[in-house]
Amino acid sequence: MTRIYNFSAGPAVLPVEVLETAREEMLDWHGSGMSVMEMSHRGKEFMAIAQGAESDLRELLSIPENYKLLFLQGGASAQFSMIPMNLLRGKSSADYINTGEWSKKAIGEAKKYCTVNIAATSEDRKFTYAPKELKLNPDAAYVHYTPNETIGGVEFDWVPETGNVPLVADMSSNILSRRIDVSKFGLIYAGAQKNIGPAGLTIVIVREDLIGETVKGTPTMFDYRIHAENESMYNTPPTYGIYIAGLVFKWLKDNGGIDAMEAKNIEKAKTLYDYLDSTDFYHNPVAVEDRSRMNIPFTLKDASLDEAFLKGAKARNMVQLKGHRSVGGMRASIYNAMPVEGVNALVEFMKEFANA
């Protein structure tokens, strides 16, 4: 069997070691005689899996004790609504930083529940940079931003200062890829299908004092307090997704943790950006200081060659390089599980194609 280099933005590549372990344990998890997919979410076997996953993630991210870690469903998109429902806490407005497609979606949902102040936007340059000057409202319920825009390939290399106003971050596409200080955030959320595990699981890390006061009419399943009080077991959680996530967390720990992974991600991104900057055949539109380490969009000098490029890449076992329909061109997503060899292979093909 030949493994391809999968540059998909999500669902994305998973570590081979994790997939091999899941294969070995598919029919019989640790002598239980059953698959994880068959387990009761309240049984001792799965409870051990969930507790282990939580413990490992807390260790990896150094999550303070006064933060709840929730395993939820609905993707990051459900959080676009859950955040204002839970964090407005009697206030009428929230600040949002608009840096691309996912920021816009979050803003659209928040407007259903409150007045949204656009504290900064990079729309003037087609979302190709991270705005540095913020016009924050000190009376806002929270400040929301997307540290890494998956589609546009823009990543904040700094954390906005918001004073006493809780900072909320959609880290779907860069969580676990670099060292962060969780205590600077009121809430962090992330869909799992990029750096954590399979689609269907959503991680929420929320400070305890922000839980417990929802807007009127909030559904029970959208109340963080309910999930926190029931240790993410109010209903049946995405059990297999939690299991795979737990294996990914162990894989990260076995491979040096966040710091080692960040160094590897810097190396991979530098390899690709260095080549992009050395040629006029390809172009990356993002401001140099705001380039993403995870998602690297680029265009060809002649767009009529796009299909030939994708066909040639596929012939060399490299797939999912087509850019998002809203921006076109190409996009290489090089998450934690993408090996250095995959990036090197892509650069070599890009050189060959440009010189053909």
N, C-alpha and C positions, 0 to 999 in steps of 0.2 A: 504494500500500500504506500502510495506517495502522498505526503502531506503538502498542501499548497501553502503559499504565503497569502494569507487573507488580510487585505487592507481595509476591510469593511468598517464603517463608522459605528456599527452596532445593529444587531448582535455581532459581536466581534470575536477575534481569536481568543482561545483559552489556552493555558499552559498544557503542553502535552502530558506532563507528569500528572496533572489533575485529571485529565481525561482517562489516562491509563488506570489511575486509582479507582475512578468511578466505574470503569469497565470491570475491573476485578471484583468490585463490591456490588455490582448490579443485582445479582441474584441472591446474595447472602451477605448482609452487612454484619461484619464482626461476629459471625457465628449465630446470628439471630434467626437464620433460616428464612429471611425475607428481605426484599428490596427496600430501600429508604422510601421509595414511592408508595409502598404498601403500608407503611407504619402509621399508627395513630399519632397525631400531633401531640397528644397528651400522654403517650406512653413513655416509659423510662428511656427507651432507646433514642427516640427522637428528641426528647428533652435534653439528653446528654449532647446530642449533635448541636442543637440550638444554643445551649449554654456555652459549649466550646467555641462556636463561631463568634458569639458575642464577646467572650473573654479575649479571644485572639485579636478581634478588631479593636477592642478597647486598648489592648497593649500596643498594637501597631500605630494607632493614631494618638496614643497617650490621652485618651478621653477622660476628662475630669469626672470625679464621682457625682457631681451635681448635674450631670447630663444623662438623659435617658437615651438609650439606643433602641430604635424600633425597626422591626422587620415587617414591612407593609407591602401592599399590592397597588396596582393602578398606575405604575410607572411614575416618572418625575412629573408627567403632565397632570396627574391627580393632585400633586402638591401645589400646583398653581392656584388651585381653589382652597385646599386645606390650609395653606399658610394664612391668607387673610381671614378665613373662618376662625382660626385659632389664635392668631397673633394681633388682631386689631385691638382686642381687649378694651372696648369702649371708645376707641379713637376713630376718627373719620377719614384719615388719610394715611398713605404709605408712600415712601420714596422708592423709585425704581431707576436703575441705570440701564439704558437701552444700548446693547452692543450687538444685536443681531436677531436672527429668527427665533431663537428660544427665549430671549428676553422679551420679544414682542408678544409671544404667546402667553408668557407669564403676566405681562401687563394687561393683555386683553381679558384674562380671567379675573384679575384683581379689580378691574373697573366695575365688575358686577357687584362688588361688595364695599368699595370705598372710592374716595377721590385719589387718583394716582398722580403724584408729582414726578415728572421726569427730571431726575436730579442731574443727569448728563446723558448725552447720546452721541454716537459716532455715525449716525445716519448720513451726515453731511459728506462723508467720504466713503459711502457705501459699506459701512461697518468694517473698515480695514485697520482700525486702531482701537485702543482702550483709552477712553477719555480720562484725563488727569484732574480736571477741575470739576468739583461737584457742588451743586447748589442744594444743600440739604435743608430739610425742614426740621428744626429741633423738636417739634411737636408730633412728628410722624410716628406711627406705631412701630415701624421697622424700615430698614433699608434693604432692598433686594438687588442682587446682581448675579451674573453668570460668569464665574471666573474663567471659564474656557468655553468659547462658542464653537461647538462641533462643526457647524456648517462653514462658518467664515474663517476658522483657523486663527482666531484672536484669543490670547490668553493674558490675564492679568499676572504680572510678576510681583504684585504688591497687594496688600489688603487695605481696602478703604477704611479710613478712620471715621467712625460714626458717633463717637462720644457715648452717651448713655442710651442711644437708640440701638436696639438689637440689629445686628447684621445677619442677613439671611443669604445663603449661597447655594446655587444649583451647581453642584460639583459632579454631575453625572459623567462627564467625559474626562475629568482629571483627578478624581479622588484616588488616593493611594499611589499617585505618581510622583508626588513631591512632599516634602515635610511641611506640615501646617500646624498652627497653634489653634487648637479647637476653642480655647477660652476666648478668642477674639470674636467668636460667632455666637449669635443667639440660636441659630438653627442652620444645619447643613443637611442637604438632601441629595440623593443620587440614585438614578436608575442603575440597575446592576449590570446591564448588558454590554458594558464597555470595558471596565476594569475590575469587575467583581465576580460576575457569573452569568448565568443565562437570563434571558428576558423573563419578566414576571415578578421579580423581586425589587423592592425599593427600600433603600436605607434612609432613615431619618435620625439625625443626632440633634436633640433639642434640649436646651437648658430647662431645668425643672421649673423655675419660676415663671416660665412662659406657658405652662400647661394649666388648663383648668377653667378658662373663661372663653367660651366660644360665642360667636354671633348667634342670634336667635334663629332657630330652624336648622341648625347644623345637624346633619344626619349622624347617628351614633357612630357609624363606621368612619366618619371624618373627624372624630374628636380624638386628639392626641392623648387626652387623659384616659380614655377608655382603653386604648392600646397599651399605654404605660402601666396602668393598674393591672392589666391582664398579661403582662410580659409578652406582648405581641401574639397572644393566643386567644383573643376574644372570639375570633372565628378561626377556621382552618387557614393557617398561613401558607405561603408557597413553599412547602416543605422541601422539595427537591432543589429548588433554587437556593434555599438556606444551606442545604447540605453542600452543594457545589461551592457556594461562597466560602463556607468553612474550609474546604480543601484549598481554595485560592489563598485564603489568609495564612494557612499553614505553609503553603508554597512560598509565599512572600517571606515569612519568618525564616524558612529554611535557606532562603537565598539572600540573606543579609538585611531584610527589612526595608523600610521606606528609604533610608539614606542610600543603600546600595542600588535600589531601583531607580531613584532619582538620578544617580550618576550614570546609570545605563541609559536612561531616557535622554539625558543631555547629550550623550555620545551619539545616540541614534539620530536625534534631531539635527545635531551639528553636521553629521555626515551628509544628510539630504539637503539641508540649507546651504552648506558650503558648495555643493555642486550646482544648485539652482542659481547661486550668486556668481558662479564662474562662467555662465553661458547666457547668451541672449535667445537661445532656442526655447527655453522655458522661463516662466516668470511667476514669482510669488507676489501677490498684491499687498500683503500685510506689512505694516510698519515694522521695521527690524526689531525694535525693542518690545513689540507686543506679539511676536510670533509664538504660536502654540507649539508645545513639545509633542502634543498628542495627535493633532489633526493638521495636516499640511496640504493646503490647496495650491494648485499650480495650473497654469495654462500653457499650451503650446503656442509657439509663434504663429503657426498656421492652424487654425481651428479645424480646417478640412482634414487634418491628419489625425484627429481625435480617435476615430473608429479604428484606424490602422494601429494606433498606439495601444488601444485596449486589446485588440486582437493579438498583437505581438506579445503583450504582457501575459495574456492568458496562456499562450503557447509555451511560455516559460514558467508556468505554474504560479502566476501572480494575478489575483482577482480582486474585484470590488474597488477598482481605482477610479471609477467614473465619479466626477464631482456631483454635488447636490444640484438638482434641477434649477434651483433659484440662483446659482452662481455659475454653473457650467464648469467646463474644464475638467481637471482631475483633482483627486484628493486621496492622499495616503494617510490612513489612520494607523498610528504606530504605538498602540497602547502597551502596557506593561508586558503582556505576553508575546508581543512581536519580537522575535529574536533579532539580534544585531545582523545576523546573516541575511535576514529578509530585507532589511534596509540596504545592505550592501548589494544584494542581487538586483534590487530596484534601480539603484544608481547605475550599476553596470549596464542594465538594459536601456536606461534613459540615454546613456552615452552612445551606445550602439545605434539606437534609433535616430538620435540627432545627427550622427555621422554617416548614416546610410545614404 
